[in-house]
Structures are given as C-alpha cells and as structure tokens.
Amino acid sequence: MAPATGNTALGNWTTRAYHRGWLLAQANGLFDFFQHNSVNPKGGFYDLDDQGRPLDAEGQVRGIHIAARAVHCFSIGALLGRPGAADLVDHGMDYLWNHHRDRKNGGYFWSLNNDGPVDSNKQGYGHAFVLLAASSAKTIGHPLADGMLDDITEILNTRFWEARHGAIAEEFTADWQPLDGGAYRGQNSNMHLTEALMAAFEATGDRQYLTKAESIADLVIRRAAGSVDWRVAEHFDADWNLDKTYYHPNEMFRPAGTTPGHWLEWARLILQLWALGGKRIEWMPDAAKALFAQSMALGWDSDKGGFFYTLDWDDKPAKRNKLWWPACEGAAAAHFLNEHLPSDFHEESYRKIWNVIERAFIDHRNGGWHEELTEDLVPSHSLFPGKGDIYHALQACLIPLFPATGSLTKGITDAGGKL
C-alpha cells in the first residue's frame, strides 16, 4: 500500500472541504490560546509557557516583533469577524506607538519591560514588523494606523534604506549611530521587510513599497541565493559580500550557516511579489521553485520528518533540532507553489509537512504549537522557552484558505471574509 503522502489520488487538499475546515479549526485554536492568555495588562504581550501561562508575569521583557505580530494577526482575526480580535489590535498598537516608539530620536526600541527600554537599539528586523503592523491595522481602519505608517515609512527611508544596495542596513544605537561599526548586513531583516513592504503596497496603493520589495528580492535571491545554487545566504558584510564564517551567539535570530526555513519563506514571498507585480519579473517563478526544491532535498529529514534548523555550507545538518516556523513556512510555500506551478511534488510535500505538524508540533493537550522539537520530534526548549507568538502558525493555517495572490489581509478583504 502506497504511503499517504505519495498518493496522488488524494488530490489537492486545499480544495477539499474537510481539510479547509480542519485548517480553520487549527487557526481558531491558536486564536483561542493567544487571545485569552497573552495580553499583559501592563502593556504588550506575554511570552507563554507550554500551558499558556506567562513565562514572567512581573518582569516580562517584550520584544517589538511580538507586539507587531500580534497586531498583524489579530487584524486578520478582525477581518475574519472574530469577536475580541480588534481589542488586541488596540492593545498592541497602543504599546507600539506609546512605548516602543522613541519620541526623542525617532524609530522604535527593540525591547521593553515595565520600567522602559531594555534594549534601546534600533533593529531593521523590528522596524520591518512595525511596518507590517501598521499596514495590517490600516486594513481594519485603526485610528493609529495612518500615523504609524507615515512614521515608520519615513524612518525606513531616511535611516535604514541604502539605495546603493537596494536594501536596508541592519542596526543602530538609540541615537542612530551604526552598531558595531555598521559592518553587518543580514537577509533576515530584509526578508521580513519584503513581506511588510508588500502589505504596505496593498494597504496604500503606493508603488514605492513594491519597488523596494522587488529591489531586496533581486539582491538577496536572484543575485546572492542564485550564486550559491539557491541556498539563501544569511550573513553579509557592509558591501553585501557573503560571509560564510559569520558567527553570533544569538542562535534564534542569527544562526551560523544556512537556514532552510528561510528558503521556504522566500519561495512563498517571491511568488507573492511576482503576482503583485503583474507577473512581469521572469526569474521569480523558477527561483521560487528552486528554493523549495532545495529545502526539501537538503533541509527535510527524510527519516524522522521535519526541517533541520540549520545546515553548514557542505549541506550537512548543523543544528538538528526542528522548529515550528520552518514547517509553517514550508506548508505555506507548498500551497503557493501548487497554486502557481502545480505539481505532484508540491502537493505531496504539502501533505507531508502537515502530517508532521499534526503529529508533532500541534500541542493537542495544552493548546498552541510546540515551537521547538528535538531531532526525534520530542518537545524541547534549547532556543525557545515556551510559546512566544501566533504569527507563523496562524499564517500557515489561513494562507491555504485564500487566493495565493497577496497578503492574507488582502486575500480576506478581497473575499469579503468568505472562506
């Protein structure tokens, strides 16, 4: 009997009513888990433990990406018609605008606690998510959205954007001095900015956002990833020369080597960018297809399932633990590919990834998803202490339910909220 993941008689899951209902049920479970557990009454959002309790109820350090992602995700919830979702958008927008925003120097602090900034540096990664939050909040008419969108756009244009490279610089001190001499450039912040720029274009119609997204994609994917056989290089010097020896102790945001999860994320973003741009940039479909194929060939554990967190430059697994977000990005990328470039391989990969998510990542006992597993798919906490936020998992559940032509906010809006 053929294994279920290879059985083409199963058809395209995303067209099947049961699978679509199952995905919506998973999304609702995530909304339930985070909506009712993560709000910090002193501002921002808690990181949660496995049972949904605050990891540090009194002294929680709140990274800007957590609040921004919550705004994005609960804007999606509001567009779908979820009661209470708009309240969390209010809560997150207030914290971003009145606490993370640096009223003296401009920009947004990386992290805060109840007493104020913990890390006052200005990170490109965090500012990318502020743009995403403002864009998503605009789709539901939030009163702070336009002001935040104008503010973050100006900061990105005047402080981060480097026209000579067509991408953003990485990080600055609170008063806008280049951090560590400004010698580092990273693809991760630029990748998430690409996502946010597309959302801003969709929310405003301003083509400057789309042009910048296309510029980043050309640098990071066509030129850089294309030069190393469609492996997404993570780390670069100030002139965007690849640094294969780069090491940073923060393995959560800047792991050494390559990260297959980002190949998957870019596969989807490239196809979304291609669709938004009128399908005029010819290299994008083949690049997306190659990125996905490489991630499945080199990053997927064909024995136990799941994606290895990182590979070395010899394509061997380096950090062998399995994280939830590459699986989420793999499912979303497989759907996008199967919509634009349908094939048995893309559909079978989609089913294969969801089978592992259901078996190992979804926490059927406590709610939410395990964010980290060992190589053997056992829950662990070497990098992620609990359940930090809803963003990757929610998008994985909802992206297959809407047209693969843009951001979720656009898809839901265009569909009038109909699944």
C-alpha positions as CSV (number, residue, x, y, z in Angstrom):
1,M,0.0,0.0,0.0
2,A,1.5,3.4,-1.0
3,P,2.2,5.9,1.8
4,A,-0.5,8.5,2.1
5,T,2.0,11.4,1.3
6,G,2.7,9.9,-2.1
7,N,-0.8,9.0,-3.1
8,T,-1.9,11.4,-5.9
9,A,-5.4,10.0,-5.6
10,L,-5.7,12.2,-2.5
11,G,-5.9,15.2,-4.8
12,N,-5.3,18.8,-3.8
13,W,-6.0,19.0,-0.1
14,T,-6.7,22.8,-0.2
15,T,-9.7,22.2,-2.4
16,R,-11.3,19.7,0.0
17,A,-13.9,20.9,2.4
18,Y,-12.8,18.8,5.3
19,H,-9.2,19.9,5.0
20,R,-10.3,23.6,4.8
21,G,-12.4,23.1,7.9
22,W,-9.6,21.4,9.7
23,L,-7.2,24.3,8.9
24,L,-9.8,26.8,10.2
25,A,-10.2,24.8,13.4
26,Q,-6.5,24.9,13.9
27,A,-6.5,28.7,13.4
28,N,-9.3,29.1,15.9
29,G,-7.4,27.0,18.4
30,L,-4.4,29.4,18.0
31,F,-6.6,32.4,18.3
32,D,-8.1,31.0,21.5
33,F,-4.8,30.1,23.0
34,F,-3.2,33.5,22.5
35,Q,-6.2,35.8,22.7
36,H,-7.1,34.7,26.2
37,N,-3.6,34.2,27.6
38,S,-1.0,36.6,26.1
39,V,-2.3,40.1,26.9
40,N,-0.1,41.8,29.5
41,P,-2.3,44.3,31.4
42,K,0.8,46.5,31.9
43,G,1.3,46.7,28.1
44,G,2.3,44.5,25.3
45,F,2.1,40.7,25.4
46,Y,3.5,37.8,27.4
47,D,5.6,35.0,26.2
48,L,3.8,31.9,27.3
49,D,4.9,28.6,28.7
50,D,3.6,25.3,27.4
51,Q,0.4,25.5,29.4
52,G,-0.3,29.1,28.3
53,R,0.8,30.8,31.5
54,P,3.1,33.9,31.4
55,L,6.8,32.9,31.5
56,D,7.5,36.0,33.6
57,A,4.3,37.7,34.8
58,E,6.1,40.6,36.6
59,G,9.3,41.2,34.6
60,Q,8.5,40.2,31.1
61,V,10.9,41.6,28.5
62,R,8.8,42.4,25.4
63,G,10.4,42.4,22.0
64,I,8.9,44.7,19.4
65,H,8.2,41.9,17.0
66,I,5.9,40.2,19.4
67,A,3.6,43.2,19.7
68,A,3.8,43.9,16.0
69,R,3.0,40.3,15.0
70,A,0.0,40.3,17.4
71,V,-1.3,43.4,15.7
72,H,-0.9,41.8,12.3
73,C,-2.5,38.5,13.4
74,F,-5.5,40.0,15.3
75,S,-6.1,42.4,12.4
76,I,-6.5,39.2,10.4
77,G,-8.9,38.0,13.1
78,A,-10.9,41.2,12.9
79,L,-11.2,40.9,9.1
80,L,-12.5,37.4,9.5
81,G,-15.1,38.5,12.1
82,R,-13.5,37.1,15.2
83,P,-15.1,38.7,18.3
84,G,-12.5,40.4,20.6
85,A,-9.7,40.5,17.9
86,A,-9.9,44.2,17.5
87,D,-9.3,44.7,21.2
88,L,-5.9,43.0,20.9
89,V,-5.1,45.2,17.9
90,D,-5.9,48.3,20.1
91,H,-3.7,46.9,22.9
92,G,-0.8,46.2,20.5
93,M,-1.0,49.5,18.6
94,D,-1.0,51.4,21.9
95,Y,2.1,49.7,23.1
96,L,4.0,50.2,19.8
97,W,3.1,53.8,19.5
98,N,3.3,55.0,23.1
99,H,6.0,52.8,24.4
100,H,8.3,51.2,21.7
101,R,8.4,54.5,19.8
102,D,11.3,56.7,20.7
103,R,9.9,60.2,20.9
104,K,13.3,61.8,21.3
105,N,15.3,60.3,18.5
106,G,12.7,58.6,16.3
107,G,12.4,54.9,15.5
108,Y,11.3,52.1,17.7
109,F,13.2,50.4,20.6
110,W,13.9,46.7,20.3
111,S,12.7,45.6,23.8
112,L,11.0,46.9,26.9
113,N,9.9,45.9,30.3
114,N,7.7,47.6,32.8
115,D,10.3,50.2,33.5
116,G,11.1,51.2,29.9
117,P,13.7,50.2,27.3
118,V,15.8,47.1,28.0
119,D,17.5,47.1,24.6
120,S,17.2,50.6,23.1
121,N,18.8,49.7,19.8
122,K,17.0,50.2,16.5
123,Q,16.9,46.9,14.6
124,G,15.9,46.6,10.9
125,Y,14.1,43.4,11.8
126,G,11.9,45.1,14.4
127,H,11.1,48.1,12.2
128,A,10.0,45.7,9.4
129,F,7.4,44.3,11.7
130,V,6.2,47.8,12.7
131,L,5.6,48.4,9.0
132,L,3.6,45.1,8.8
133,A,1.6,46.0,11.9
134,A,0.7,49.5,10.7
135,S,-0.2,48.1,7.2
136,S,-2.4,45.4,8.7
137,A,-4.1,47.8,11.2
138,K,-4.9,50.1,8.3
139,T,-6.9,47.4,6.7
140,I,-9.3,47.5,9.6
141,G,-9.4,51.3,9.9
142,H,-7.4,51.5,13.2
143,P,-7.1,55.2,14.2
144,L,-3.3,55.0,14.8
145,A,-2.5,53.2,11.6
146,D,-2.0,56.1,9.2
147,G,0.2,58.0,11.6
148,M,2.3,54.9,12.4
149,L,2.5,54.0,8.7
150,D,3.8,57.5,7.8
151,D,6.3,57.5,10.7
152,I,7.8,54.0,10.1
153,T,8.0,54.7,6.3
154,E,10.0,57.9,7.0
155,I,12.3,56.1,9.4
156,L,12.9,53.2,7.0
157,N,13.6,55.6,4.1
158,T,15.8,58.0,5.9
159,R,17.6,55.8,8.4
160,F,17.7,52.2,7.1
161,W,17.4,52.2,3.3
162,E,20.7,52.1,1.4
163,A,19.9,53.0,-2.2
164,R,23.4,51.9,-3.5
165,H,22.5,48.3,-2.4
166,G,18.7,48.4,-2.8
167,A,18.2,47.0,0.8
168,I,18.3,48.1,4.4
169,A,21.1,48.4,6.9
170,E,20.8,46.2,10.0
171,E,21.0,48.1,13.3
172,F,21.8,51.3,15.0
173,T,22.1,52.6,18.6
174,A,19.2,54.6,20.1
175,D,20.7,57.9,18.7
176,W,21.3,56.3,15.3
177,Q,25.0,55.5,15.4
178,P,25.9,52.4,13.4
179,L,26.0,49.5,15.8
180,D,29.4,47.7,15.9
181,G,30.7,49.9,13.2
182,G,27.9,49.1,10.8
183,A,29.8,46.2,9.4
184,Y,27.0,43.6,9.2
185,R,24.1,43.2,6.7
186,G,21.6,40.4,7.1
187,Q,19.0,38.8,4.8
188,N,16.5,38.1,7.7
189,S,15.5,41.7,8.3
190,N,15.3,42.3,4.6
191,M,13.2,39.3,4.0
192,H,10.6,40.4,6.6
193,L,10.8,43.9,5.3
194,T,9.9,42.4,1.9
195,E,6.8,40.9,3.4
196,A,5.9,44.2,5.1
197,L,6.5,46.3,2.0
198,M,4.1,44.1,0.1
199,A,1.5,44.6,2.8
200,A,2.1,48.3,2.8
201,F,1.7,48.4,-1.0
202,E,-1.6,46.5,-0.7
203,A,-2.9,48.8,2.0
204,T,-2.0,52.1,0.4
205,G,-1.5,51.5,-3.3
206,D,1.8,53.4,-3.1
207,R,4.1,51.7,-5.6
208,Q,7.3,52.8,-3.8
209,Y,6.8,49.9,-1.4
210,L,6.5,47.4,-4.1
211,T,9.6,48.8,-5.9
212,K,11.7,48.4,-2.7
213,A,10.4,44.9,-2.2
214,E,11.5,43.9,-5.7
215,S,14.9,45.5,-5.1
216,I,15.5,43.5,-2.0
217,A,14.4,40.3,-3.7
218,D,16.7,40.9,-6.6
219,L,19.7,41.4,-4.2
220,V,19.0,38.6,-1.7
221,I,17.5,36.0,-4.0
222,R,18.4,36.5,-7.7
223,R,22.0,37.6,-7.1
224,A,23.0,36.2,-3.7
225,A,21.0,32.9,-3.5
226,G,21.3,32.4,-7.2
227,S,25.1,32.5,-6.9
228,V,25.2,29.6,-4.3
229,D,22.8,27.2,-6.1
230,W,19.6,28.6,-4.5
231,R,20.6,28.4,-0.9
232,V,19.6,31.6,0.9
233,A,22.8,33.1,2.4
234,E,22.1,34.8,5.8
235,H,25.1,36.9,6.6
236,F,26.9,39.6,4.7
237,D,29.4,42.5,5.2
238,A,28.6,46.1,4.7
239,D,29.0,45.8,0.9
240,W,26.8,42.7,0.7
241,N,29.6,40.2,0.3
242,L,28.7,36.8,1.6
243,D,30.3,35.9,4.9
244,K,30.2,32.1,5.3
245,T,32.2,32.2,8.5
246,Y,29.9,34.6,10.4
247,Y,29.1,33.6,14.0
248,H,26.8,35.3,16.5
249,P,25.8,33.9,19.9
250,N,22.1,34.7,19.3
251,E,21.1,31.4,17.6
252,M,17.5,32.5,17.5
253,F,17.9,35.4,15.1
254,R,21.4,34.9,13.6
255,P,22.3,31.2,13.4
256,A,25.5,30.3,11.5
257,G,25.4,28.5,8.2
258,T,22.2,28.4,6.2
259,T,18.6,28.1,7.4
260,P,16.3,26.1,5.1
261,G,13.2,27.7,6.7
262,H,14.2,31.0,5.1
263,W,14.5,29.3,1.7
264,L,10.9,28.2,2.2
265,E,9.7,31.6,3.3
266,W,11.3,33.3,0.4
267,A,9.8,30.7,-2.0
268,R,6.3,32.0,-1.0
269,L,7.3,35.7,-0.8
270,I,8.8,35.6,-4.3
271,L,5.6,34.2,-5.8
272,Q,3.5,36.7,-3.9
273,L,5.8,39.5,-5.1
274,W,5.6,38.1,-8.7
275,A,1.8,38.1,-8.5
276,L,1.5,41.6,-7.1
277,G,3.9,43.0,-9.7
278,G,1.8,41.7,-12.5
279,K,3.9,38.6,-13.2
280,R,6.4,40.6,-15.2
281,I,9.7,39.6,-13.5
282,E,10.6,36.5,-15.3
283,W,13.2,35.0,-12.9
284,M,10.9,34.8,-9.9
285,P,8.8,31.6,-10.6
286,D,11.9,29.5,-11.4
287,A,13.7,30.9,-8.3
288,A,10.7,30.1,-6.0
289,K,10.6,26.5,-7.4
290,A,14.3,26.0,-6.9
291,L,14.3,27.4,-3.4
292,F,11.6,25.0,-2.4
293,A,13.2,22.0,-4.1
294,Q,16.5,22.7,-2.4
295,S,14.8,23.0,1.0
296,M,13.1,19.6,0.6
297,A,16.2,17.9,-0.8
298,L,18.7,19.3,1.8
299,G,16.7,20.5,4.8
300,W,14.0,17.9,5.2
301,D,14.7,15.0,7.5
302,S,13.6,12.1,5.3
303,D,13.9,9.7,8.2
304,K,12.1,11.3,11.1
305,G,10.4,14.3,9.4
306,G,10.6,18.0,9.9
307,F,13.2,20.5,8.7
308,F,16.6,20.7,10.3
309,Y,17.1,24.2,11.8
310,T,20.4,24.9,10.0
311,L,22.9,23.4,7.6
312,D,26.6,24.0,7.2
313,W,28.0,25.1,3.8
314,D,28.6,21.5,2.9
315,D,24.8,21.0,3.1
316,K,25.1,18.8,6.2
317,P,22.7,19.4,9.2
318,A,24.4,21.6,11.8
319,K,21.6,22.4,14.3
320,R,19.5,19.3,14.0
321,N,16.6,20.4,16.2
322,K,13.2,21.0,14.4
323,L,11.4,24.3,14.8
324,W,7.8,25.1,14.2
325,W,8.3,28.1,11.9
326,P,10.1,26.3,9.0
327,A,7.3,23.7,9.0
328,C,4.8,26.6,8.9
329,E,6.7,28.3,6.1
330,G,7.0,25.0,4.2
331,A,3.3,24.4,4.2
332,A,2.5,27.9,3.1
333,A,5.2,27.8,0.3
334,A,4.0,24.4,-0.9
335,H,0.5,25.9,-1.2
336,F,1.7,28.9,-3.1
337,L,3.7,26.8,-5.5
338,N,0.9,24.4,-6.1
339,E,-1.4,27.3,-7.0
340,H,1.1,28.9,-9.4
341,L,3.2,26.0,-10.5
342,P,1.1,22.9,-9.7
343,S,2.8,19.6,-9.5
344,D,2.5,16.3,-7.7
345,F,5.8,17.1,-5.8
346,H,4.4,20.3,-4.4
347,E,1.1,18.7,-3.3
348,E,2.8,15.7,-1.8
349,S,5.2,18.0,0.1
350,Y,2.3,20.0,1.4
351,R,0.7,16.8,2.8
352,K,4.0,15.6,4.2
353,I,4.6,18.8,6.0
354,W,1.1,19.0,7.5
355,N,1.3,15.4,8.6
356,V,4.4,16.2,10.7
357,I,2.8,19.4,12.1
358,E,-0.3,17.5,13.2
359,R,1.7,14.6,14.7
360,A,4.5,16.6,16.5
361,F,4.1,20.3,16.5
362,I,0.4,20.9,17.5
363,D,0.1,20.6,21.2
364,H,-3.2,18.7,21.4
365,R,-3.1,18.6,25.2
366,N,-2.4,22.2,26.2
367,G,-3.2,24.2,23.0
368,G,-0.9,26.2,20.8
369,W,2.0,24.6,19.0
370,H,5.3,23.4,20.3
371,E,7.9,25.9,19.0
372,E,10.9,23.5,19.2
373,L,11.4,19.8,18.9
374,T,14.5,17.6,19.1
375,E,15.7,15.8,16.1
376,D,13.5,12.9,17.2
377,L,10.4,15.3,17.3
378,V,10.3,15.5,21.1
379,P,9.3,18.9,22.6
380,S,12.4,20.8,23.9
381,H,13.5,24.3,24.9
382,S,17.1,24.9,23.9
383,L,16.3,28.0,21.9
384,F,12.6,28.9,22.6
385,P,11.5,28.8,26.2
386,G,7.8,28.4,25.5
387,K,5.1,29.6,23.1
388,G,6.1,33.1,22.0
389,D,3.5,34.2,19.5
390,I,0.9,33.2,17.0
391,Y,2.3,34.6,13.7
392,H,3.9,31.7,11.8
393,A,1.4,29.0,12.8
394,L,-1.7,31.2,12.1
395,Q,-0.5,32.2,8.7
396,A,0.2,28.5,7.8
397,C,-3.4,27.6,8.7
398,L,-5.0,30.5,6.9
399,I,-2.9,31.1,3.8
400,P,-4.2,27.9,2.0
401,L,-7.8,29.2,2.5
402,F,-7.4,32.3,0.4
403,P,-6.1,33.1,-3.1
404,A,-2.3,32.9,-3.5
405,T,-2.1,36.4,-4.9
406,G,-1.1,38.6,-2.0
407,S,-1.0,39.0,1.8
408,L,-3.7,37.4,4.0
409,T,-5.2,40.8,4.8
410,K,-5.7,41.5,1.0
411,G,-7.0,38.0,0.4
412,I,-9.5,38.2,3.2
413,T,-10.6,41.7,2.2
414,D,-11.0,40.8,-1.5
415,A,-13.0,37.7,-0.5
416,G,-15.2,39.7,1.8
417,G,-14.1,37.4,4.6
418,K,-15.6,34.4,2.9
419,L,-13.6,31.2,3.1
